[in-house]
């Protein structure tokens, strides 16, 4: 074992060159013509002399917290920016005049002296689609704010930044002359920074040395899927800088378990641990993105010393991450690293556009924490002379908090009361079906009817023989009274132990003669449901499972174009992807337009969510709302549904190749179908208006939906990462809907491809 330990011999070092700081005016978000870098690429090793929930309260802090002086500095950590780059031109810039990546960079540049930020790190996935020059352009504009202000930074390619991100393909197998990352963020660009010390032969990995409080630190920024040769290069870099503490950054190292809190090992992360991290005592901190959320673990290396590992990635959160970044305050006097998750983007947005997701500071698990580390003791084996600087600096975490919260006014409070009875929901004209479960209890036997309380489209449990599942059991379908707090039904149906590997599934179905089966929604629609995913969800067993489906085979609909995905699937379906995102897929009335999709962010398991799908003929879009907030990726150029005649609606399963498959592993609450677009004031999460007699005549209370320009918001949402599903949070969708009806918005056509991290 000990033969693998890297040498910690001492080498002479020289001071890094410090970059000049720009003025505050230099950091404003003014678009400029982009620069392209790397027309001449560095291919050889260059070795210069080494030189993501709980919102914060805006209540004032006791002054004493900031008055305790210590030796401190801040390391800025920027996780995945892929959706900021992707939607900068189409959504963020038209709506706000900036984007979250620009806001992050400008804020760090503006406050680098105040927060004593000597260096910033980017964790990869700079862009979402590697071949789209506009995304690289957006990232270039954002990072230029750092460069213009003299704030040096490291960056590395994530899986979205390279052309072939397959796990088995390493960096030395890429066609390096055909990698856009090297054109935009290769060694030639990095060499302009005073902290840059070299890159590996591919140019995809680099290292920097920055100085803070009289000490030098080495940041090793390693590419997606580094080869053995690149790992050997990294070991050589550490050997050549043998007295420096090392921070390792890479895109994917540790994962996050299903609870959204606990760190989980990965195969590639363990390789890096065994071949690089554990055998180099200088590596005391690793940072990665890629996996959605935040988690931390501490392990002992081969020297018996602790290594803290953190994953931070909010790309699946509201607005593609909502501008959240990590501020790591190194308190050398008190032997702590104070971690804070903050968003310069949230405080930039107009107050009237804010939602409950818009919190400047997050204080949930692994979002605000303190890492205890005795710096001198931890570094004694390779830097025995390490010591803290002069104790002259107040709490930088407190200063950052004050900078963000000063003058910030959160969203206007809107409340929705819990239901007072099973009838406490808005009656809406044009309701075609409303399936409710409160008349049922216990096991749902074969043939048991689930009533449609609005019409004649009852569902029933399909028999096991008819379902085609040889592994299903009668007891797999049950009624629960653990429901979403704003659902007045008080009951839901649960499907247990569904597993696509064994084809275990059960489902409910309308009768083939139900009138709803042949409705195409030429005037748009609103479809609502409540969903919960079991906490034993796994990608192997449950990826692409479906909760609500209009069954059929889209390939048999005249005019349906061939598509790479789901060509023989049902024409309409709501389900969950391999990455735990809600996916809504539909073939519109104009079949030749093909598949249209909307995607949520990553969904937390074992938590009730309200989903509303609103198809608006005014702008030919379908917007998905999760817990009242619209998602970032919605369906455009779509109206109504193409369908296969007389094919039923299903709850609890997908329907592909003319048979049931991929059953839902979780629960489904009351579900309603309306023949026109509506707003949150008419959704099942709202309450029956006091003036509405509730006679079922469907007269809406406060105006008709669809007036004005009919615009629907297209921003991001993530259900679960930022707190629970309280009534106030859900009701904020009303404010969003009313606000955006006064605006024109852009809807982006999703790629015809399945998403990846």
C-alpha positions in Angstrom: 0.0 0.0 0.0 2.6 2.5 1.0 4.5 2.0 -2.2 1.7 3.9 -3.9 2.1 7.0 -1.8 3.3 10.0 -3.7 6.5 11.7 -2.7 6.1 14.9 -0.6 9.6 16.2 -1.2 10.1 19.9 -0.8 10.8 22.0 -3.9 11.7 25.7 -4.2 8.8 27.8 -5.4 8.3 31.3 -6.6 5.5 33.7 -6.0 2.6 33.7 -8.4 2.0 36.9 -10.4 -1.0 38.8 -9.2 -3.5 40.2 -11.6 -4.6 43.9 -11.4 -8.0 44.6 -10.2 -10.4 46.4 -12.4 -12.8 49.2 -11.3 -16.5 48.5 -10.5 -17.5 50.0 -13.8 -15.4 47.4 -15.6 -17.7 44.6 -14.4 -21.0 45.7 -15.7 -23.0 43.3 -18.0 -22.5 45.1 -21.3 -22.5 42.7 -24.2 -19.5 42.9 -26.5 -18.3 41.0 -29.6 -16.9 37.7 -28.4 -13.3 36.7 -28.6 -12.3 33.3 -29.8 -9.3 31.7 -28.2 -7.0 28.9 -29.0 -6.4 29.2 -32.8 -2.9 28.0 -31.8 -3.4 25.4 -29.2 -0.9 24.3 -26.6 -0.3 20.5 -26.9 2.7 20.0 -24.7 2.9 20.0 -20.9 3.8 23.5 -19.8 5.4 23.6 -16.4 6.4 27.1 -15.3 8.2 27.4 -12.0 5.5 26.6 -9.5 4.7 29.5 -7.8 -26.7 23.7 -3.5 -33.5 23.8 1.1 -33.8 26.6 3.4 -33.9 30.4 2.7 -31.9 32.8 4.8 -33.6 35.2 7.1 -33.0 38.9 6.4 -33.0 39.7 10.2 -30.0 41.8 11.3 -27.0 40.0 12.8 -25.5 40.8 16.1 -22.6 43.2 15.4 -20.2 41.0 17.4 -20.2 38.3 14.8 -18.5 40.5 12.3 -16.2 42.2 14.8 -14.2 39.1 15.5 -11.1 39.6 13.4 -9.2 36.7 11.8 -7.0 35.7 8.9 -9.6 35.0 6.2 -10.1 34.8 2.4 -12.9 33.5 0.1 -12.7 30.9 -2.7 -15.6 31.3 -5.2 -17.0 28.1 -6.7 -19.2 28.3 -9.8 -21.1 25.0 -10.5 -22.6 23.9 -13.8 -23.7 26.9 -15.9 -24.9 25.0 -18.9 -28.5 26.2 -18.8 -27.5 29.8 -18.3 -25.4 29.6 -21.5 -28.1 27.7 -23.4 -31.0 30.0 -22.5 -29.1 33.3 -22.3 -30.1 34.7 -25.7 -33.6 33.2 -25.9 -34.9 33.7 -22.4 -32.7 35.4 -19.8 -31.6 38.4 -21.9 -35.0 39.3 -23.3 -36.6 39.0 -19.9 -33.9 40.5 -17.6 -31.2 42.0 -19.7 -28.7 39.6 -18.2 -28.3 36.0 -17.4 -27.3 34.1 -14.2 -23.8 33.4 -15.3 -23.1 37.0 -16.1 -24.6 38.0 -12.8 -22.4 35.6 -10.9 -19.2 36.7 -12.6 -20.0 40.5 -12.4 -20.8 40.2 -8.7 -17.6 38.3 -7.9 -15.6 40.7 -9.9 -17.2 43.7 -8.2 -16.8 42.4 -4.7 -13.4 40.5 -5.0 -11.6 43.0 -2.7 -14.4 43.3 -0.2 -14.7 39.5 0.1 -11.0 38.9 -0.3 -11.5 36.6 -3.3 -8.1 35.7 -4.8 -9.4 33.0 -7.1 -12.6 31.4 -8.6 -13.2 27.9 -9.8 -15.7 26.6 -12.4 -16.7 23.0 -12.1 -17.5 22.2 -15.7 -20.5 22.0 -18.0 -19.8 25.5 -19.2 -22.4 25.0 -22.0 -25.2 22.5 -22.6 -24.8 21.8 -26.3 -21.2 21.6 -27.3 -21.8 22.4 -31.0 -23.8 25.5 -30.4 -21.5 28.6 -30.8 -24.1 30.9 -29.2 -23.8 29.1 -25.9 -20.0 29.4 -25.9 -20.5 33.1 -26.8 -22.7 33.6 -23.7 -20.1 31.9 -21.5 -17.4 34.0 -23.0 -19.2 37.2 -22.2 -19.8 36.1 -18.6 -16.2 35.0 -17.9 -14.8 38.1 -19.5 -16.1 40.1 -16.5 -13.7 38.1 -14.3 -10.8 38.7 -16.7 -11.4 42.4 -17.1 -11.4 42.8 -13.3 -8.3 40.7 -12.8 -10.0 37.9 -10.9 -8.2 34.8 -12.1 -10.2 31.5 -12.3 -9.8 27.9 -13.4 -12.3 26.1 -15.7 -12.6 22.5 -16.9 -14.7 20.6 -19.4 -17.7 18.7 -18.2 -19.5 16.0 -20.2 -21.5 18.7 -22.0 -18.4 20.5 -23.1 -16.8 17.7 -25.1 -18.1 16.0 -28.2 -17.9 12.4 -26.9 -18.8 12.2 -23.2 -19.1 8.4 -23.1 -17.7 7.1 -19.8 -15.2 4.7 -21.5 -13.7 7.4 -23.8 -10.9 9.4 -22.1 -9.4 12.8 -23.0 -6.5 11.4 -25.0 -9.0 9.7 -27.4 -10.7 13.0 -28.4 -10.2 14.7 -31.7 -8.6 17.7 -30.1 -8.7 19.8 -33.2 -12.5 19.4 -33.2 -13.2 20.3 -29.6 -14.8 23.8 -29.2 -13.9 23.9 -25.5 -10.2 24.3 -26.6 -11.2 27.2 -28.9 -12.9 29.1 -26.1 -11.3 28.0 -22.8 -8.0 26.3 -23.7 -4.5 27.0 -22.4 -4.0 30.0 -24.6 -6.8 31.9 -22.8 -5.7 30.6 -19.4 -2.1 31.7 -19.9 -3.2 35.3 -19.7 -3.9 34.8 -16.0 -1.2 35.4 -13.5 -2.2 32.2 -11.6 -1.9 29.9 -14.5 1.0 27.5 -14.3 0.4 24.9 -17.0 -1.8 22.4 -18.7 -1.7 18.7 -19.6 -0.8 17.7 -23.2 -4.4 17.7 -24.3 -5.0 21.2 -23.0 -8.2 20.1 -21.3 -6.7 20.0 -17.7 -4.8 22.9 -16.1 -3.4 24.0 -12.8 -3.1 27.4 -11.1 -1.3 28.7 -8.0 -2.9 31.5 -6.1 -1.7 33.3 -3.0 -3.9 34.2 0.0 -3.0 35.4 3.5 0.7 34.8 2.8 0.3 31.2 1.6 0.2 29.6 -1.7 -2.5 27.1 -2.8 -2.6 24.9 -5.9 -5.8 24.4 -7.8 -5.8 21.3 -10.1 -8.7 21.5 -12.6 -9.1 18.2 -14.3 -11.1 17.3 -17.4 -14.1 15.0 -17.7 -12.9 11.3 -17.8 -9.1 11.9 -17.4 -6.9 9.2 -18.9 -4.2 7.4 -16.9 -1.7 9.7 -18.7 -3.5 12.8 -17.5 -3.7 11.4 -13.9 0.1 10.8 -14.2 0.5 14.4 -15.3 -1.5 15.6 -12.2 0.7 13.5 -10.0 3.8 15.1 -11.5 2.3 18.6 -11.0 1.8 17.9 -7.3 5.3 16.4 -7.0 6.8 19.5 -8.6 4.9 21.7 -6.1 5.4 19.6 -3.1 4.8 22.2 -0.3 1.5 23.5 -1.5 -2.0 22.5 -0.3 -4.0 21.3 -3.3 -7.6 21.8 -4.2 -8.8 19.3 -6.8 -11.7 20.4 -9.0 -13.3 18.2 -11.6 -16.8 17.8 -13.1 -17.8 14.4 -11.7 -16.3 12.7 -8.6 -18.9 12.0 -5.8 -22.6 11.6 -6.4 -25.6 12.3 -4.2 -27.8 9.6 -2.8 -31.6 9.5 -3.3 -32.2 11.3 0.0 -30.7 14.4 -1.7 -28.2 14.9 1.2 -25.8 11.9 1.5 -22.7 11.6 -0.6 -22.4 8.5 -2.8 -19.3 7.1 -4.4 -18.9 6.7 -8.2 -16.7 4.3 -10.1 -14.7 7.2 -11.7 -14.5 9.0 -8.4 -13.0 6.0 -6.7 -10.4 5.7 -9.5 -9.4 9.3 -8.9 -9.3 8.6 -5.2 -7.1 5.5 -5.5 -4.8 6.9 -8.3 -4.5 10.5 -7.3 -6.3 11.8 -4.2 -5.5 9.3 -1.5 -1.8 9.0 -2.5 -1.2 12.7 -2.4 -1.4 14.1 1.1 -1.4 17.7 -0.3 -5.0 17.2 -1.6 -7.2 18.3 1.2 -10.3 19.4 -0.6 -12.1 18.2 -3.8 -15.0 20.0 -5.5 -17.2 18.7 -8.3 -20.5 19.4 -10.0 -22.5 17.2 -12.4 -24.8 15.5 -9.8 -27.8 17.6 -8.9 -27.8 19.1 -5.4 -25.2 19.3 -2.7 -23.5 16.7 -0.6 -20.3 16.4 1.5 -18.2 13.5 2.8 -14.8 13.3 4.5 -12.4 10.4 4.0 -9.0 9.5 5.3 -6.2 9.3 2.7 -3.3 6.9 2.7 -1.5 9.2 5.2 -4.4 9.0 7.7 -5.4 12.6 7.0 -8.9 13.8 6.2 -9.9 14.9 2.7 -13.2 16.8 2.4 -15.1 16.1 -0.8 -18.1 18.3 -1.9 -20.5 18.1 -4.8 -22.4 21.3 -5.8 -24.7 21.5 -8.8 -28.0 23.4 -9.0 -28.6 23.1 -12.8 -31.9 21.3 -12.2 -33.2 24.0 -9.8 -35.4 27.0 -10.6 -34.2 28.9 -13.7 -31.5 26.3 -14.4 -29.7 26.9 -11.1 -31.0 30.4 -10.2 -27.5 31.7 -10.0 -26.4 29.8 -6.9 -22.7 29.5 -6.3 -20.5 28.5 -3.4 -18.6 30.9 -1.2 -15.9 29.1 0.7 -14.6 31.3 3.5 -11.2 30.0 4.7 -10.8 31.1 8.4 -7.2 30.3 9.0 -7.2 31.8 12.5 -10.1 29.7 13.8 -9.4 26.6 11.6 -12.6 26.5 9.7 -13.9 26.7 6.2 -17.4 28.3 6.2 -19.4 27.4 3.1 -22.3 29.5 2.0 -24.6 29.0 -1.0 -25.6 32.4 -2.5 -27.2 33.8 -5.6 -26.1 37.2 -7.0 -28.8 36.5 -9.7 -31.7 36.5 -7.3 -31.0 40.0 -6.0 -30.6 41.3 -9.6 -34.2 40.4 -10.6 -37.1 42.8 -10.4 -39.0 42.3 -7.2 -42.3 41.7 -9.0 -40.8 38.8 -10.9 -39.7 37.0 -7.7 -41.1 33.6 -6.6 -40.7 31.6 -3.4 -37.8 29.9 -5.1 -35.9 33.2 -5.2 -33.9 33.2 -2.0 -30.5 35.1 -2.0 -29.0 32.6 0.4 -29.8 28.9 1.0 -29.3 27.4 4.4 -30.4 23.8 3.9 -28.3 20.7 4.4 -24.9 21.0 2.7 -25.9 24.5 1.5 -24.6 26.3 4.6 -22.0 24.4 6.7 -18.7 24.7 8.5 -15.8 22.3 7.7 -13.5 22.0 10.8 -9.9 21.8 9.7 -6.7 22.4 11.7 -4.8 23.9 8.8 -1.3 23.8 10.3 -1.8 20.2 11.6 -3.4 19.0 8.3 -0.5 20.6 6.2 2.3 19.7 8.6 3.5 16.7 6.5 4.3 18.8 3.5 4.2 22.4 4.6 5.5 22.5 8.2 5.9 26.3 8.1 2.3 26.9 7.2 0.7 29.5 9.4 -2.3 31.9 9.4 -1.9 35.5 8.4 -2.6 38.5 10.5 -6.1 38.5 12.1 -7.3 41.7 10.5 -10.5 40.6 8.6 -14.1 40.3 9.9 -16.4 37.5 8.9 -16.4 37.4 5.1 -19.5 35.2 5.2 -21.3 37.8 7.1 -20.2 40.5 4.7 -21.3 38.5 1.7 -24.7 37.9 3.4 -25.0 41.7 4.0 -24.1 42.5 0.4 -26.8 40.2 -0.9 -29.6 41.0 1.5 -29.0 44.8 1.7 -32.1 46.3 0.0 -33.5 42.9 -1.1 -37.2 42.7 -0.9 -38.6 39.2 -1.4 -41.7 38.2 -3.3 -45.1 39.5 -2.2 -46.7 37.1 0.2 -49.6 35.2 -1.2 -51.3 32.5 0.8 -53.6 29.6 0.0 -55.5 27.9 2.8 -55.6 24.2 3.1 -58.9 22.7 1.9 -61.8 22.8 4.4 -63.6 19.8 2.8 -63.4 17.4 -0.1 -65.4 19.9 -2.2 -63.1 22.8 -1.5 -61.7 23.4 -5.0 -62.6 25.7 -7.9 -65.3 24.5 -10.2 -64.2 25.3 -13.8 -66.3 25.4 -16.9 -65.1 23.0 -19.5 -63.9 20.3 -17.1 -64.1 17.1 -19.1 -62.9 14.6 -16.5 -61.9 14.7 -12.8 -60.8 11.4 -11.2 -60.9 11.3 -7.4 -60.1 8.6 -4.9 -61.8 9.5 -1.7 -64.6 7.0 -2.1 -62.1 4.1 -2.1 -59.9 2.6 0.6 -57.5 -0.3 1.1 -56.5 -2.5 -1.9 -57.9 -1.6 -5.2 -59.0 -4.9 -6.6 -59.2 -5.8 -10.3 -62.2 -4.1 -11.9 -62.7 -1.5 -9.1 -64.0 1.8 -10.5 -62.4 5.2 -9.9 -65.1 7.7 -10.5 -65.0 10.7 -12.8 -66.9 13.2 -10.7 -67.2 15.6 -13.7 -68.5 13.3 -16.4 -68.8 9.8 -17.7 -65.1 8.9 -18.1 -64.7 6.6 -15.1 -61.5 4.5 -14.8 -61.2 1.0 -13.5 -58.3 -1.1 -12.4 -57.3 -3.3 -15.3 -57.0 -7.0 -14.5 -53.6 -8.6 -14.1 -54.3 -10.9 -17.0 -55.3 -8.0 -19.2 -52.3 -5.9 -18.1 -49.8 -8.4 -19.6 -47.7 -8.4 -16.4 -46.9 -11.8 -15.2 -45.4 -10.5 -12.0 -48.1 -8.0 -10.8 -50.0 -8.8 -7.6 -53.5 -7.7 -6.4 -52.0 -5.9 -3.5 -49.8 -3.7 -5.7 -52.5 -1.0 -6.0 -53.7 0.7 -2.8 -55.4 3.8 -1.6 -53.5 6.2 0.6 -54.7 9.2 2.7 -51.2 10.6 2.8 -51.8 13.2 0.2 -50.6 16.6 -1.0 -51.7 19.2 1.6 -53.5 21.3 -1.0 -55.5 18.5 -2.6 -59.0 18.5 -1.3 -59.6 14.9 -2.4 -57.9 13.5 0.7 -56.9 10.3 -1.0 -54.6 9.0 -3.8 -53.8 5.7 -5.5 -50.3 4.1 -5.1 -48.6 1.6 -7.3 -46.1 -0.5 -5.4 -43.0 -2.4 -6.6 -43.2 -1.5 -10.2 -40.1 -2.6 -12.0 -39.4 -2.5 -15.7 -36.8 -5.2 -15.5 -39.5 -7.8 -14.5 -42.4 -6.0 -16.2 -44.2 -5.7 -12.9 -46.9 -3.1 -13.3 -50.6 -2.3 -12.7 -52.7 0.5 -14.0 -56.1 2.2 -14.3 -57.9 2.8 -17.6 -60.9 4.6 -19.1 -63.3 2.5 -21.0 -62.6 2.3 -24.8 -65.9 4.0 -25.4 -65.3 7.0 -23.1 -65.9 10.3 -24.9 -62.6 11.7 -23.5 -60.6 9.3 -25.5 -61.2 11.1 -28.7 -60.9 14.7 -27.5 -58.1 16.6 -29.4 -58.3 20.0 -27.5 -58.4 22.4 -30.4 -58.8 25.3 -27.9 -56.0 24.1 -25.7 -56.2 22.4 -22.3 -55.2 22.3 -18.7 -54.3 18.9 -17.2 -53.5 18.7 -13.5 -52.4 15.9 -11.3 -50.6 15.3 -8.0 -47.6 12.9 -8.1 -45.2 11.3 -5.6 -42.3 9.0 -6.5 -41.3 6.2 -4.1 -38.0 6.6 -2.3 -36.8 3.3 -3.7 -36.7 4.6 -7.3 -33.7 3.5 -9.3 -32.7 4.2 -12.8 -32.4 0.5 -13.6 -35.9 -0.3 -12.4 -37.9 2.9 -13.0 -36.3 5.2 -15.5 -38.9 6.6 -18.0 -41.9 5.3 -16.0 -45.2 7.0 -16.7 -48.0 8.3 -14.5 -50.6 9.6 -17.0 -50.9 8.5 -20.6 -53.1 8.8 -23.6 -52.4 5.3 -25.0 -51.8 4.4 -28.6 -49.0 4.2 -31.0 -47.8 7.5 -32.5 -46.1 5.7 -35.4 -49.6 4.7 -36.7 -51.0 8.2 -36.7 -51.0 9.5 -40.4 -48.3 12.1 -40.9 -46.2 11.3 -37.8 -42.5 11.8 -38.7 -39.9 9.3 -37.7 -38.1 10.3 -34.5 -35.1 8.9 -32.7 -37.0 8.5 -29.5 -40.4 7.0 -28.7 -41.5 6.6 -32.3 -43.8 3.7 -31.3 -44.9 5.2 -27.9 -48.2 6.7 -27.0 -49.0 10.1 -28.5 -49.2 11.8 -25.0 -47.6 10.9 -21.7 -46.4 12.4 -18.4 -43.6 10.5 -16.7 -40.2 10.6 -15.1 -36.8 10.4 -16.9 -33.7 8.5 -15.9 -32.5 11.7 -14.2 -35.7 12.1 -12.2 -37.1 14.9 -14.3 -40.8 15.1 -15.1 -41.3 14.8 -18.9 -44.4 15.8 -20.8 -44.4 14.5 -24.3 -47.2 15.1 -26.9 -47.9 14.9 -30.6 -50.0 18.0 -31.5 -53.1 18.1 -33.7 -50.8 19.0 -36.6 -49.1 15.6 -36.5 -46.4 16.4 -39.0 -44.8 18.7 -36.3 -43.8 15.5 -34.4 -43.0 15.1 -30.7 -43.1 18.2 -28.4 -41.7 18.0 -24.9 -41.5 19.9 -21.6 -39.0 19.0 -18.8 -38.9 19.8 -15.2 -35.8 19.9 -13.1 -34.8 17.0 -10.9 -37.5 15.9 -8.6 -37.0 14.9 -5.0 -38.3 11.5 -4.1 -41.0 10.7 -1.6 -42.5 14.2 -1.8 -45.9 15.2 -3.2 -45.8 17.5 -6.2 -48.6 19.3 -8.0 -48.2 19.4 -11.8 -50.2 21.5 -14.2 -49.8 21.3 -18.0 -51.3 24.3 -19.8 -51.6 24.3 -23.6 -52.3 27.8 -24.8 -53.5 28.4 -28.4 -52.6 32.1 -28.2 -48.9 31.3 -28.2 -49.0 27.6 -29.4 -47.1 26.4 -26.3 -47.5 23.9 -23.5 -46.1 25.0 -20.2 -45.4 22.7 -17.3 -45.8 24.0 -13.8 -44.4 22.2 -10.8 -45.7 23.3 -7.4 -46.9 26.5 -9.0 -43.7 27.6 -10.8 -43.2 27.2 -14.5 -40.2 25.1 -15.7 -37.4 26.3 -18.0 -37.8 23.8 -20.8 -41.3 23.9 -22.3 -42.9 22.8 -25.5 -43.4 25.2 -28.4 -45.3 25.2 -31.7 -47.9 22.9 -30.3 -51.7 22.8 -30.0 -53.9 20.0 -28.8 -53.2 16.3 -29.3 -53.0 13.9 -32.2 -54.4 10.5 -31.1 -55.3 7.0 -32.0 -59.1 6.7 -32.1 -60.8 5.0 -29.1 -57.6 4.5 -27.2 -58.1 5.0 -23.4 -56.4 7.3 -20.9 -54.2 5.4 -18.4 -53.0 6.1 -14.9 -50.0 4.1 -13.6 -48.2 2.9 -16.8 -46.7 3.7 -20.1 -47.9 2.2 -23.4 -45.3 1.4 -26.0 -45.4 -1.0 -28.9 -49.1 -1.5 -28.3 -48.7 -2.8 -24.8 -48.4 -1.6 -21.2 -44.8 -1.1 -19.9 -42.8 0.9 -17.4 -45.2 1.2 -14.6 -45.3 4.1 -12.2 -43.5 3.5 -8.9 -45.3 5.9 -6.6 -48.6 7.5 -6.1 -51.0 9.6 -8.2 -53.5 12.0 -6.6 -56.7 13.5 -8.1 -56.3 14.3 -11.8 -58.4 16.8 -13.8 -58.7 17.5 -17.5 -60.1 20.9 -18.8 -60.7 21.9 -22.4 -58.9 25.2 -22.3 -56.0 26.9 -20.7 -56.4 28.1 -17.1 -54.4 29.9 -14.4 -53.4 29.0 -10.9 -56.5 30.7 -9.4 -58.6 27.9 -11.0 -56.3 25.0 -10.2 -56.9 22.3 -7.7 -54.4 23.9 -5.3 -56.8 26.9 -5.0 -59.9 27.1 -2.8 -63.5 27.4 -3.7 -64.4 31.1 -3.9 -66.6 32.2 -1.1 -69.1 33.6 -3.6 -69.2 30.4 -5.7 -72.2 28.3 -4.7 -70.3 25.2 -5.7 -73.2 23.9 -7.7 -71.0 22.3 -10.3 -72.2 24.7 -13.1 -68.5 25.5 -13.7 -68.8 29.3 -13.8 -65.4 30.6 -12.9 -65.2 33.1 -10.2 -62.6 35.8 -11.0 -62.5 36.2 -14.8 -61.9 33.9 -17.7 -58.5 32.4 -18.4 -56.9 33.3 -21.7 -57.6 37.1 -21.7 -54.7 39.5 -22.5 -52.0 38.2 -24.7 -52.3 34.7 -23.3 -48.6 34.6 -22.6 -47.3 32.0 -20.2 -44.0 32.3 -18.3 -41.1 30.2 -19.4 -38.7 30.3 -16.6 -37.2 27.4 -14.6 -38.5 25.5 -11.7 -37.3 22.7 -9.5 -39.6 21.0 -7.2 -38.0 19.9 -4.0 -34.4 21.3 -3.9 -35.5 24.5 -2.2 -37.8 23.6 0.6 -41.1 21.8 0.9 -44.4 22.2 -0.7 -46.1 24.6 1.6 -49.2 26.4 0.5 -47.6 29.8 0.2 -45.0 28.5 -2.2 -47.5 26.8 -4.4 -49.9 29.8 -4.5 -47.1 32.1 -5.8 -47.9 30.6 -9.2 -50.9 32.9 -9.3 -48.6 35.9 -9.1 -46.3 34.5 -11.8 -49.2 33.8 -14.1 -50.7 37.3 -13.7 -47.4 39.0 -14.0 -46.4 37.2 -17.2 -49.8 37.8 -18.8 -48.6 41.4 -19.2 -45.4 40.3 -21.0 -44.3 38.6 -24.1 -42.2 35.6 -23.5 -40.1 33.2 -25.6 -40.7 29.5 -25.6 -37.7 27.3 -26.6 -38.1 24.2 -28.8 -36.4 21.3 -27.0 -34.0 19.2 -28.8 -35.2 15.8 -30.1 -32.9 14.0 -27.7 -33.0 12.6 -24.2 -31.4 14.9 -21.6 -28.1 14.1 -19.9 -26.5 15.5 -16.8 
